[in-house]
Amino acid sequence: MSATAFVALGANLGNRQETIAAAISALAALPSTMVVNRSSLYLTKPLDADGDDYINAVVEIRTDSDPEDLLDTLHAIEDQFGRQRSYQNAPRPLDCDLLLYEQQVLRTPSIILPHPRMHQRAFVLVPLLEIAPTIHIPNLGPAQSLLAHVADQEIQKLP
């Protein structure tokens, strides 16, 4: 398995904790993919959206999939859990975002890496730093240095 990738998971509909656990299992079951590490679960308020609070986590995987195929697979997993894209930032049973794929910088009509808003979201940075405390985000620097910019966003680690 050649590439390390980080995936953010979030859910604010249904049994959120069960959904995140099932999504991690779905990632682990992918061909030529292995879950290397997973963060704790975090409770967060919706950001730029409405609906119930989110449960969020970040997962580190090793995969032989290229970034585009991996993103397509993440969308297929969302669909399996009933994700509807009725409007931007609609409440959802599952959201899977490809945050980082190695240290690649990529911009195509279908994918942007690193994820274009990851540095603006405590629900991404906090769990990411839990499992990768020294990680750098291409073109932005150490993720740790970006935490101050999201300090006003409420995030609670679940037991």
C-alpha positions in Angstrom: 0.0 0.0 0.0 1.7 3.0 -1.3 0.0 6.2 -0.2 -1.1 7.7 3.1 -4.3 9.7 3.1 -6.4 11.4 5.8 -10.2 11.3 5.6 -12.6 13.4 7.7 -15.9 11.8 8.7 -18.9 13.6 10.0 -22.6 12.9 10.7 -25.5 14.9 12.1 -28.5 12.7 11.2 -29.5 9.3 12.6 -27.3 7.4 15.0 -24.2 9.5 14.5 -21.7 7.5 16.5 -22.8 4.2 15.0 -22.6 5.7 11.5 -19.0 6.9 12.0 -18.0 3.5 13.3 -19.7 1.8 10.3 -18.0 4.2 7.9 -14.6 3.4 9.4 -15.4 -0.3 8.9 -16.4 0.4 5.3 -13.0 2.1 4.8 -11.2 -0.8 6.3 -13.0 -3.2 4.0 -11.9 -1.5 0.8 -9.6 -3.4 -1.4 -5.9 -2.5 -1.0 -6.7 -0.1 1.8 -5.9 -0.3 5.5 -7.0 2.0 8.4 -3.8 2.9 10.2 -5.2 5.2 12.8 -8.4 6.9 13.9 -9.1 9.9 16.1 -11.5 10.1 19.0 -15.0 11.2 18.3 -15.8 14.9 18.6 -19.1 16.8 19.1 -19.3 20.0 17.1 -21.9 22.6 16.1 -22.8 22.9 12.4 -20.5 25.3 10.7 -22.0 27.4 7.9 -25.0 25.1 8.1 -28.1 24.2 10.1 -29.3 21.0 11.8 -28.2 19.0 14.8 -24.7 18.8 16.2 -22.2 16.7 14.3 -20.1 13.8 15.4 -16.7 14.1 13.7 -13.5 12.0 13.4 -10.4 11.8 11.2 -9.0 8.5 9.9 -5.5 7.8 8.5 -5.4 5.2 5.8 -2.9 3.5 3.6 -4.2 2.8 0.1 -3.2 1.8 -3.4 -6.1 3.9 -4.8 -5.2 7.2 -6.5 -6.8 10.4 -5.1 -9.6 10.6 -7.7 -10.6 6.9 -7.3 -10.4 7.3 -3.5 -12.7 10.4 -3.6 -15.2 8.5 -5.8 -15.1 5.6 -3.3 -15.7 8.0 -0.4 -18.8 9.5 -2.3 -20.0 5.9 -2.8 -19.7 5.2 0.9 -21.7 8.4 1.6 -24.4 7.2 -0.8 -24.6 3.9 1.0 -25.5 5.7 4.1 -28.2 7.7 2.4 -26.4 11.0 1.8 -28.6 13.4 -0.1 -27.1 16.6 -1.7 -30.3 18.6 -1.6 -28.5 21.9 -0.9 -25.0 23.0 0.1 -24.2 22.0 3.7 -27.5 20.2 4.2 -27.7 17.9 7.2 -26.4 14.5 6.4 -26.2 11.0 7.7 -22.5 10.8 6.6 -19.9 13.2 5.1 -16.5 11.8 4.0 -13.9 14.4 2.9 -10.5 13.6 1.5 -8.3 16.0 3.4 -4.8 15.0 2.4 -3.2 12.5 0.0 0.5 12.2 0.8 1.6 15.8 0.4 0.0 16.2 -3.0 -1.3 19.5 -4.2 -4.0 18.8 -6.8 -6.6 21.0 -8.5 -8.9 19.4 -11.1 -12.6 19.8 -11.8 -13.3 16.9 -9.6 -10.8 17.2 -6.7 -8.9 19.8 -4.7 -6.0 18.7 -2.5 -5.4 19.5 0.2 -9.1 20.0 1.1 -9.7 23.7 0.5 -11.3 24.5 3.8 -9.7 22.0 6.2 -7.6 24.7 7.8 -10.7 26.7 8.7 -12.4 23.9 10.6 -11.7 22.9 14.2 -13.7 19.7 13.6 -10.9 18.7 11.1 -7.8 20.2 12.7 -8.3 18.9 16.2 -8.9 15.2 15.4 -6.3 15.4 12.6 -3.7 16.7 15.1 -4.7 14.0 17.6 -3.5 11.3 15.3 -0.8 13.2 13.3 0.5 15.9 15.7 3.4 17.0 13.4 1.5 17.0 10.1 2.1 19.8 7.6 -0.6 20.9 5.2 0.9 21.7 1.8 1.1 25.5 1.1 -0.1 26.2 4.7 2.6 24.8 7.0 2.2 22.9 10.2 -1.4 22.1 11.1 -0.6 22.9 14.7 0.0 26.6 13.8 -3.5 26.9 12.3 -5.4 26.0 15.5 -5.4 29.6 16.7 -7.5 30.6 13.7 -10.3 28.2 14.7 -10.1 28.7 18.5 -13.6 30.3 18.5 -15.2 27.1 17.2 -16.7 24.9 19.9 -15.5 21.3 19.9 -15.9 18.6 22.5 -14.0 15.3 22.7 -16.4 12.5 23.5 -15.5 9.9 26.1 
